[in-house]
Every structure is written in C-alpha cells, then in structure tokens.
Amino acid sequence: MTLRTAFMGTPEFAAKALAALASSGHDIVCVYTRAPRPAGRGKALQQSAVHKLALTLGLKVRTPKTLRNEDEQGAFAALDLDVAIVAAYGLILPLEILQTPRLGCLNLHGSLLPRWRGAAPIQRAIMAGDTITGVQVMQMEEGLDTGPVLLSETVSIETNDTAGSLHDKMAQTGAALLPRALDALETGSLQAIAQSETGVTYAKKIDKTEARIDWSRPAVELDRLIRGLSPFPGAWFALPTDKGGVRVKVLMCEPGHGDGPPGTVLDDNLLIACGSGALRLTRLQRAGRSVQMADAFLRGQSIDTNTILT
C-alpha cells in the first residue's frame, strides 16, 4: 500500500524533494505551492519551481493565498490524506491543517534542529561560521520548527561554500531523505526524537539592511557574510565614481594579507582592507550588469589603489 500524500513547497529546494517523491511510488494526490508572482523586467507572472515541476509530472496543483479559511481547510480534508510533506512552502499551516492527515504533516528542514529554527537556516549557518549542518525530517507542531525529529543527515560546510552551493548540497540530501522517511512511516519504523531544550537558535529572515558591507568588521566575518548572502540577495558596497556611488555586489572572495584603513583598496587586484585582515574580491556584479570574475570586472571598471569603498 502506498501513502496518499500531499506535497507543499515552493522553491528549487522543494522541487528536488518533489521529484524524488514522484519517483518513489507514493501517491501524490495534490501539490500545494505559492501562487505565481510578478518577476523579471516585464513583471510577468512566474510559476514557482514546484509549480512547474508538478505540471510536468501531471499532478494536481493548488495555490491558495491562505490555509486559514474554512473553504481551503475543507478542500484539504477532502483529499483524505495519509500524510502531508512540507518543504519551504512559505505559508503557515494552522492546527486545523496539521491535524487533518492521518499521520500528520512532516517538514523537511535545512538545519540540525534545534539550531537554526526559522526562515533562513542555510544563510545563517554560513554567516555564523558553522562547519556542519544537515537536513532533517520532523513531525510538525504549531510551534516554529519545534517538532520531534524523525530522520536526519549531516552536511559539511566547506570554507568556500556559498548559500547557493550549500543549498544545492542540502537539496540533494533532502531529496534522498524524504522517500526513506515515507517508507519508514508506512512500515511504522520511524522513531521520533524530541528536540533538545538547549542550543536553540533562530534563523531570522535576511533583512536587506544586513547586505551592505561594513568594512570595519573583521575579514573573517565579512567572508562569511559575503558567502552567506551569495547569490541572493548579495552583499554589496558603494564604489565612488564621478557620478556618485555605484552599488557593486560581492558574490565570492578569499582571505588576503594586508592592512590599512577599512575599505581601502590595497592593490590593483581588489585586495580590500577590513577592520582586521583583508579580503580579495573574486566575483562581483555591478548594478544592472552580469556577474563577472574580478579580472573581467576590472577591465570594464578600473579601481585605483587607495580608493575607499563604502
């Protein structure tokens, strides 16, 4: 017997998981995802990664704006689900939804709980200097990522990992984890382990004010910030020009040797002084332009030694 399952997710991280579930033999009776949103220069409505994949797979798709009204809760109950799988969905599931499937709702979360509960666990782990994280399947409760853990896999964070590269590793790990979790749920062999009450941290949503680089901070901290915000939203600085400051995103960097007033360009290859230490900027994006490696960037935008970046 296969489990009647609803899948609830939105971005690429969730799409990887949906693809794995679809090939695992479980009965996905409906996919829930966020409604199409305006995107790009033309602001045309764009379907989510999960939405596009679900249509390709021939699955029924629902895009409610909320799950708090009786009509949506009734439609969810009518699916007669054994279980719902949630992965970066983006909507709050009220208790009425959580209690509807026979075996409850399971969440695929990108951290080793209780560390980094919340919205941005991948970015926050890098920004905090963590060397290990993981992907876990947990039983959902009303609290924010507070439920017992059912299955877990660790993932190493390398010194050159960005939020993008770590996301891809964790998406692959999570995609392999979910079919295992459903198989074990079906046979009753999953063991629920309550989260520790110590070591709780919260991965709050990335605020745009965090993205501006403060060169007075130590190089080691700025390296983590840059990698944690790459590729999106991108840590940035203002490059002084004759027409005022131009915003430049830094998507990758590496430790360097040098010192000077914070923000000072120390050589002709983008070595920048920080509050302590220095960073060499290796991958950049000027506002309105494509991403470039440092040498290509400098061919189109010369930056003199001793320039102060702000």
N, C-alpha and C positions, 0 to 999 in steps of 0.2 A: 504494500500500500504506500502510495506517495502522499506527502502532506499538501493540503490545499494552502497555498501561500500567497500573500500579497507582498509586493516589494515596494518600498517607499524610499526614494532617493532622488538626487538631482545632478550633481556634478560628475566629472570623469571618474573620480574615486569610486563613486557608487556604480557607475556604468560598468566598470571592471567586475564588480561583485555580481551585478545582474547577469552579465554574460556567463560567468561561472555557474550561477544557479540555473540558468536556462539550459545549460548542457549537462546538468546533474541528474535530470529525470524528475525533479519535483514539479508539481503542478502550480505554475504561477498564474493565478486566475485574474489578477489585476495589478497594474503598476501605477503607483501614485508618484507624482513629481510636481515641481513648481511650474506654474503657468508660464508660457512664453513671455519673454521680456524684450523691450527695445534694446538693440545693440548695434555697434558699428556706426559709421558716419551717417548712414541713411536712417538709423534708428528703426530698422525693420525688426519685427518680432522674431526672436530666435528661440527655438525649442532647446530645452536642456539636453545634455549628453544622454541622460537616461531616457528622456522622451524619444529622441531619435532612434536609440537602440531598440526600445520597446516596439516602436512601429516597424522597424526592420524585422523583428522577431515575430511580428503578428500578434502582439499582446495588447489587451485592452488597457487604455491609459485614461487616468482621471487627473485633473489639475485643479482641485478646489483651492480657493483662497484661504479657507479656514476649515478646521475639523471640529469646531466648537458648536455648530448649529445642529439641530435635530435631523434635518434632511440628510446632511452628509454622514452623520452617525448611523442613520437608518440604512443608507446605501452601503456603508461599510459592513454593518451587521448582516445585510442580505447576502454578502459574499460567502458566508458560512465557512470562515477560515479556521484552519488548524493553528496557524501561526502567521505573524507579520514580521518581515525583516526590514529594519530601518538603517539606512546608511547615508549620512549627510543630507537628510531630507530638506531641512530648512523650515519646517512648520512644527509647532508644539503639538504633541499628542496628548489630549486631555484624558482623564481617567476613564471616561466612557469608551474611548477608542482602545486604550491599553488593556482593558478588561474584556474586550469583545472576542478575540481569537481564543480558541480552546486552550492553546498552550502559551498564550500571551504574545508579547512583542519582544523581539530580540534586536539589539542595536550593535552595529559594527563600529567600534570606536578606535580612533588612531592614537592611543597612548597606553601606558601601563597604569591603569587606574589603581589608586585614587589620584595619581599625579596627572595633572592637566585635564581635569574635567572642563567641558565647555566648548566654545566655538572654534578655537584656533590652536589645537594641540600640536600640530606639526610645526608651525611657525614658532610657537612659544618654546618648544623643546630645543630648537636650534638657538634661539636668542638667549636662552638660559645657559647654554654650554653643555647640555646633556650629551652623553656619549652613547646612550642606549634608550630606545623607546620600544614601541610594539603595537600590535593590533589585537584587540580583544572583542569577543562576542559576549555581551552582557544581557541579562534579563532587565527589561525596562521597568522603572518605577516612576512615580510622579516627580521625584527629585531629579536634579540635574546630574545625570551620569552617576547615580548613586547605587544602582542595582548590583546584584551579585554577578561575578564573572563566571562564565561557562566554559570558555576556551580562549587560549592566549598563545601568541607567537611574538618573540622578541625580534627587533630590528636594530642593527647597529647604525649609529650616526657617525659618519666619517667626517674628517676635518674639512673636506671640500664639498660636503653635501649642502645643497640649497633646499629651500622649501619645495621647489619643483622636483628635484631628484629624489628627495626623501619621500615626497608624495607618491612618486611612481613606484618606489620600492614597497611602500606600505600598501598601495592599491593592489599590487600583485600578491602580496602576502595575505591581505584580506580576502581577495577573490578565492584563494585556495582554502581559506579557513571556513568560509560560510557553508559550502557543501558538506564539509566534515561535521560542522555543528548541526546541520539539519539531519544528517544521517544518524548522528548520536541521539538527537532529540527524538527521532522516530523510534529508536530502539530503547529509549529510556535510560541511556548510559551516560548522559551529561551530569556532571557534578557541579552544583552551584557553590561558589566560594564567596563568602561575604567580603566586601572591601574592608581594608584596614581603616580604622578611625584616625590614624596618624599619617602624616605625609600628604595630606590633601592640598592640592594647588589648583588654581583656576586659570584656564587659558582664555582670557577675555578676548573678545573680537578685536582685531587690529584696527586702531584708530589712525586716521590719516595724519594726525599731528606727530605720530611716532616715526614717520618715514623720513623726516628731514634729518640729515646727518649733522650731529653736533661734534665738530672736530676736537673739542676739548675733552671728549671721552677717550679712554684708553683704546689703543688699536685693537686689542683682543675683543673688546666689547663691540666695537664698530664692525669688525669682521663678522661676528655673529649676527648683528643687526642686518647687515647687507645680505648675508646668505639666507637669513630667516625671512626676509621680505622679497626674495628673488624667486620667480619672476614678477610676482604681483604682491603688493602694489609697487614695489621698487623703492629702495632707499635713495634719496636724492640730495643734491647740493645745488647752490646757485653759483654759476660761473659768471664773473663780471665781464661785461662787454661794453663797447661804446654806446650801445643802445639800452643798457641796463642789464640786469641779471637774467641769465638763461638757465632754465631748470635742466639738470642732467641726472639721469638715474644711473646708479652703480649696481650692476647685477652680479658682478663677481670681482674679487680682489684676492690678494695674497699678502702675507706678512712681509715687511721690508725693514731695512736698517737705516736709520737717520733720525734727526731731531730738529726742531725749530718751533716757531710759534704755531699753534694748532691751525690747520687748514692751509699751511704754506706748501706750495709745490716745490719739491726739493731737487728735482732733476727734470730732464726732458722726456721722461718715460712714465710720468704720472705717479711718482712716489710722493705721498702726501703725509705731512707731519700730523700726528694726533696728540692728545693730551699726554700720553706716554706711548712711545714707539711710533711706528709709521706703517702705512698701508700702500701697496702698489695697486692701482686700479687697473683691472684687466679686461673688463667687459662693461660697456656703457651704452646709454641711449639718450641722445639729445631729444628734447621735446619735439614731437612731430616727425621724428626720424626713425629709422630702423635700428635694431641692436647691432653694435659693432665691437670688434676687438679693439684694444687700445691703440694699436698701430694704425688701423684704418680710421679710427676716430680722430687721431691727431693729424692725419693727412687733410682732413676737412675742417679741423678746428685747432689751430695752434694755441698752446697754453704755455706762456713764458714761465721760466723758473722764477720763484719768489712771488708768483701770483698768489693771492689769498682767496681760497674758496670759502664760501659762507653757506 
